[in-house]
Amino acid sequence: MAMFYVYVLYNEQTKELYKGFTKNLKLRFEQHLHRQVKSTKGWTSIELIYYEACRNVGDARTREKYFKTYYGIMYLKKRLKSYFT
């Protein structure tokens, strides 16, 4: 069964978070590292700091949209509290 991944990238220099989803997490992360993704092309340092696996694409899209909301950002900051301190 195929899995879909919701992931969060972090740019240490600008303190920005990027949230996305993909079917192939390893390939997508490599695309980010090689500056092949428009949204993170200007980032000089990219770190994968969080991901979740979902069984279907609808759940992954819903979760990604949630992470982009105020409450989703608060969830991530709370979930990754030790990472940011």
C-alpha positions, 0 to 999 in steps of 0.5 A: 500500500502506498503511503503519503507523507506530510513533512516540515522543513526548517531554514535555520538562517531565516527561521522559516518553516515549509510544509508540504506533502508527497508520495516519495519523501526521500525524492522530494527532500532531495529536490529541496536540497538541490534547489529544484523546488521554487518555494525553497530555492533560495534557502541555503540550509534545509533540514527535515524536522518532522514528517507524518505518514498517511494512508491516502492522499486526502488525509495528507492534503488535509493535514498539510493544510492544517499545518499551514493554519495558526493552530497547525503552526502552534501544534508544530511548535508545541510538538517540536518544542525541544527542537526549537529550544 
